[in-house]
Amino acid sequence: MGVGVGVGVGETYPAVACRELAEQLGVHTPTRFLFKYLCRGVISPYWMGLHEAVLNQPVVPDASEIAWHAWLTPVELRAAMHDTTFVPDARDAFDRHQAENAGPRGP
């Protein structure tokens, strides 16, 4: 799932990630910072921080913020990211996340 917003001066990536989960999806939960990279961006380059969160409460999307949502299996998500119209930056973030998680896994 992609929830995003710009980070303001003095804000931290994790704090903004938590705030946006609450504002856009009605979820109050901590996030875990994964990595940051320089995204080429549609308009101009910018730093993008990727986080993950475990959700154990209902998602209540704000209709003024979220155009569409659904629960997808990993296979469905991979297919959707390449067969559905997404903002190119979201597709890039997804591909980078997949690449970061493609390494060897422990037992």
PyRosetta script that sets phi, psi and omega in degrees:
from pyrosetta import init, pose_from_sequence

init()
pose = pose_from_sequence("MGVGVGVGVGETYPAVACRELAEQLGVHTPTRFLFKYLCRGVISPYWMGLHEAVLNQPVVPDASEIAWHAWLTPVELRAAMHDTTFVPDARDAFDRHQAENAGPRGP")
pose.set_psi(1, 145.6)
pose.set_omega(1, 178.8)
pose.set_phi(2, -118.3)
pose.set_psi(2, 119.8)
pose.set_omega(2, 173.9)
pose.set_phi(3, -125.6)
pose.set_psi(3, 125.6)
pose.set_omega(3, -175.5)
pose.set_phi(4, -144.2)
pose.set_psi(4, 159.5)
pose.set_omega(4, 178.0)
pose.set_phi(5, -170.0)
pose.set_psi(5, 160.7)
pose.set_omega(5, 175.9)
pose.set_phi(6, -75.2)
pose.set_psi(6, 150.5)
pose.set_omega(6, 177.7)
pose.set_phi(7, -97.3)
pose.set_psi(7, 128.0)
pose.set_omega(7, -179.1)
pose.set_phi(8, -85.3)
pose.set_psi(8, 168.0)
pose.set_omega(8, 177.5)
pose.set_phi(9, -58.3)
pose.set_psi(9, 129.6)
pose.set_omega(9, 178.3)
pose.set_phi(10, 86.4)
pose.set_psi(10, -7.8)
pose.set_omega(10, 178.4)
pose.set_phi(11, -89.8)
pose.set_psi(11, 154.5)
pose.set_omega(11, 175.4)
pose.set_phi(12, -104.5)
pose.set_psi(12, 152.1)
pose.set_omega(12, 178.2)
pose.set_phi(13, -56.7)
pose.set_psi(13, -49.5)
pose.set_omega(13, -178.6)
pose.set_phi(14, -61.8)
pose.set_psi(14, -39.6)
pose.set_omega(14, 179.8)
pose.set_phi(15, -64.0)
pose.set_psi(15, -41.7)
pose.set_omega(15, 179.4)
pose.set_phi(16, -67.5)
pose.set_psi(16, -40.1)
pose.set_omega(16, 178.8)
pose.set_phi(17, -59.7)
pose.set_psi(17, -45.4)
pose.set_omega(17, 178.3)
pose.set_phi(18, -63.6)
pose.set_psi(18, -44.3)
pose.set_omega(18, -180.0)
pose.set_phi(19, -60.2)
pose.set_psi(19, -44.8)
pose.set_omega(19, -177.5)
pose.set_phi(20, -69.8)
pose.set_psi(20, -34.8)
pose.set_omega(20, 173.4)
pose.set_phi(21, -58.1)
pose.set_psi(21, -43.6)
pose.set_omega(21, 179.9)
pose.set_phi(22, -66.5)
pose.set_psi(22, -46.6)
pose.set_omega(22, -176.9)
pose.set_phi(23, -69.1)
pose.set_psi(23, -43.5)
pose.set_omega(23, -173.1)
pose.set_phi(24, -88.5)
pose.set_psi(24, -31.1)
pose.set_omega(24, -175.3)
pose.set_phi(25, -121.3)
pose.set_psi(25, -0.7)
pose.set_omega(25, 179.8)
pose.set_phi(26, 67.6)
pose.set_psi(26, 23.9)
pose.set_omega(26, -177.2)
pose.set_phi(27, -110.7)
pose.set_psi(27, 130.1)
pose.set_omega(27, 177.7)
pose.set_phi(28, -113.4)
pose.set_psi(28, 100.1)
pose.set_omega(28, -178.5)
pose.set_phi(29, -155.3)
pose.set_psi(29, 152.4)
pose.set_omega(29, 176.8)
pose.set_phi(30, -69.4)
pose.set_psi(30, 158.1)
pose.set_omega(30, 175.7)
pose.set_phi(31, -118.0)
pose.set_psi(31, 160.6)
pose.set_omega(31, 176.4)
pose.set_phi(32, -118.5)
pose.set_psi(32, 122.7)
pose.set_omega(32, 178.3)
pose.set_phi(33, -67.8)
pose.set_psi(33, 131.3)
pose.set_omega(33, 178.6)
pose.set_phi(34, -100.4)
pose.set_psi(34, -60.6)
pose.set_omega(34, 178.6)
pose.set_phi(35, -167.6)
pose.set_psi(35, 166.3)
pose.set_omega(35, 178.7)
pose.set_phi(36, -125.8)
pose.set_psi(36, 143.8)
pose.set_omega(36, 177.8)
pose.set_phi(37, -148.6)
pose.set_psi(37, 162.0)
pose.set_omega(37, 178.1)
pose.set_phi(38, -84.8)
pose.set_psi(38, 108.3)
pose.set_omega(38, -179.9)
pose.set_phi(39, -85.7)
pose.set_psi(39, 134.8)
pose.set_omega(39, 179.9)
pose.set_phi(40, -62.9)
pose.set_psi(40, -34.0)
pose.set_omega(40, 177.8)
pose.set_phi(41, 69.6)
pose.set_psi(41, 150.6)
pose.set_omega(41, 178.7)
pose.set_phi(42, -71.9)
pose.set_psi(42, -38.7)
pose.set_omega(42, -177.4)
pose.set_phi(43, -95.8)
pose.set_psi(43, -46.4)
pose.set_omega(43, 179.2)
pose.set_phi(44, -162.8)
pose.set_psi(44, 163.3)
pose.set_omega(44, 179.3)
pose.set_phi(45, -66.7)
pose.set_psi(45, 149.9)
pose.set_omega(45, 175.4)
pose.set_phi(46, -158.2)
pose.set_psi(46, 160.5)
pose.set_omega(46, 177.4)
pose.set_phi(47, -83.0)
pose.set_psi(47, 130.6)
pose.set_omega(47, 178.2)
pose.set_phi(48, -117.5)
pose.set_psi(48, 129.5)
pose.set_omega(48, 175.1)
pose.set_phi(49, -106.2)
pose.set_psi(49, 129.7)
pose.set_omega(49, 178.0)
pose.set_phi(50, -103.6)
pose.set_psi(50, 136.9)
pose.set_omega(50, -179.4)
pose.set_phi(51, -130.1)
pose.set_psi(51, 164.5)
pose.set_omega(51, 171.1)
pose.set_phi(52, -133.6)
pose.set_psi(52, 157.5)
pose.set_omega(52, 179.5)
pose.set_phi(53, -145.3)
pose.set_psi(53, 147.8)
pose.set_omega(53, 173.5)
pose.set_phi(54, -98.4)
pose.set_psi(54, 123.2)
pose.set_omega(54, -178.2)
pose.set_phi(55, -100.9)
pose.set_psi(55, 124.9)
pose.set_omega(55, 177.5)
pose.set_phi(56, -126.2)
pose.set_psi(56, 27.5)
pose.set_omega(56, 178.3)
pose.set_phi(57, -144.6)
pose.set_psi(57, 161.0)
pose.set_omega(57, -178.6)
pose.set_phi(58, -62.4)
pose.set_psi(58, 145.0)
pose.set_omega(58, 175.0)
pose.set_phi(59, -92.2)
pose.set_psi(59, 127.2)
pose.set_omega(59, 179.8)
pose.set_phi(60, -125.7)
pose.set_psi(60, 84.5)
pose.set_omega(60, -176.1)
pose.set_phi(61, -62.7)
pose.set_psi(61, 140.7)
pose.set_omega(61, 173.7)
pose.set_phi(62, -79.7)
pose.set_psi(62, 113.9)
pose.set_omega(62, -175.8)
pose.set_phi(63, -59.5)
pose.set_psi(63, -23.8)
pose.set_omega(63, 178.1)
pose.set_phi(64, -80.2)
pose.set_psi(64, -11.2)
pose.set_omega(64, -178.4)
pose.set_phi(65, -111.4)
pose.set_psi(65, -33.6)
pose.set_omega(65, -172.0)
pose.set_phi(66, -115.3)
pose.set_psi(66, 121.6)
pose.set_omega(66, -178.7)
pose.set_phi(67, -81.8)
pose.set_psi(67, -31.7)
pose.set_omega(67, -175.8)
pose.set_phi(68, -158.8)
pose.set_psi(68, 146.4)
pose.set_omega(68, 173.0)
pose.set_phi(69, -152.2)
pose.set_psi(69, 153.5)
pose.set_omega(69, 176.7)
pose.set_phi(70, -166.9)
pose.set_psi(70, 157.2)
pose.set_omega(70, 173.4)
pose.set_phi(71, -90.5)
pose.set_psi(71, 127.0)
pose.set_omega(71, -178.6)
pose.set_phi(72, -125.3)
pose.set_psi(72, 147.5)
pose.set_omega(72, 171.5)
pose.set_phi(73, -71.4)
pose.set_psi(73, 163.9)
pose.set_omega(73, 176.8)
pose.set_phi(74, -55.6)
pose.set_psi(74, -39.9)
pose.set_omega(74, 179.2)
pose.set_phi(75, -65.4)
pose.set_psi(75, -45.2)
pose.set_omega(75, 178.5)
pose.set_phi(76, -62.7)
pose.set_psi(76, -38.9)
pose.set_omega(76, 179.6)
pose.set_phi(77, -65.1)
pose.set_psi(77, -45.4)
pose.set_omega(77, 178.2)
pose.set_phi(78, -59.3)
pose.set_psi(78, -42.8)
pose.set_omega(78, 178.8)
pose.set_phi(79, -65.0)
pose.set_psi(79, -44.3)
pose.set_omega(79, -178.6)
pose.set_phi(80, -62.9)
pose.set_psi(80, -37.8)
pose.set_omega(80, -178.1)
pose.set_phi(81, -64.9)
pose.set_psi(81, -20.8)
pose.set_omega(81, -179.1)
pose.set_phi(82, -112.8)
pose.set_psi(82, -9.9)
pose.set_omega(82, -179.3)
pose.set_phi(83, -114.3)
pose.set_psi(83, -5.0)
pose.set_omega(83, -175.8)
pose.set_phi(84, -119.8)
pose.set_psi(84, 152.9)
pose.set_omega(84, 178.9)
pose.set_phi(85, -75.6)
pose.set_psi(85, 117.2)
pose.set_omega(85, 174.8)
pose.set_phi(86, -128.1)
pose.set_psi(86, 158.2)
pose.set_omega(86, 172.0)
pose.set_phi(87, -60.0)
pose.set_psi(87, 132.5)
pose.set_omega(87, -178.1)
pose.set_phi(88, -53.1)
pose.set_psi(88, -33.5)
pose.set_omega(88, 179.4)
pose.set_phi(89, -64.3)
pose.set_psi(89, -36.5)
pose.set_omega(89, 178.4)
pose.set_phi(90, -67.2)
pose.set_psi(90, -41.0)
pose.set_omega(90, 178.0)
pose.set_phi(91, -63.4)
pose.set_psi(91, -42.1)
pose.set_omega(91, 178.1)
pose.set_phi(92, -61.6)
pose.set_psi(92, -44.9)
pose.set_omega(92, 179.3)
pose.set_phi(93, -61.6)
pose.set_psi(93, -42.4)
pose.set_omega(93, 178.8)
pose.set_phi(94, -61.7)
pose.set_psi(94, -47.4)
pose.set_omega(94, -179.7)
pose.set_phi(95, -61.3)
pose.set_psi(95, -41.6)
pose.set_omega(95, 178.8)
pose.set_phi(96, -66.6)
pose.set_psi(96, -39.5)
pose.set_omega(96, 177.6)
pose.set_phi(97, -61.5)
pose.set_psi(97, -44.3)
pose.set_omega(97, 178.7)
pose.set_phi(98, -61.8)
pose.set_psi(98, -42.4)
pose.set_omega(98, -179.6)
pose.set_phi(99, -64.6)
pose.set_psi(99, -40.0)
pose.set_omega(99, 179.3)
pose.set_phi(100, -65.2)
pose.set_psi(100, -30.6)
pose.set_omega(100, -176.9)
pose.set_phi(101, -98.5)
pose.set_psi(101, 10.3)
pose.set_omega(101, -176.6)
pose.set_phi(102, -87.5)
pose.set_psi(102, -7.2)
pose.set_omega(102, -176.6)
pose.set_phi(103, -70.2)
pose.set_psi(103, 179.6)
pose.set_omega(103, -179.4)
pose.set_phi(104, -60.8)
pose.set_psi(104, 143.5)
pose.set_omega(104, -180.0)
pose.set_phi(105, -111.2)
pose.set_psi(105, 145.8)
pose.set_omega(105, 176.4)
pose.set_phi(106, -77.8)
pose.set_psi(106, 175.7)
pose.set_omega(106, -179.9)
pose.set_phi(107, -65.5)
pose.dump_pdb("model.pdb")
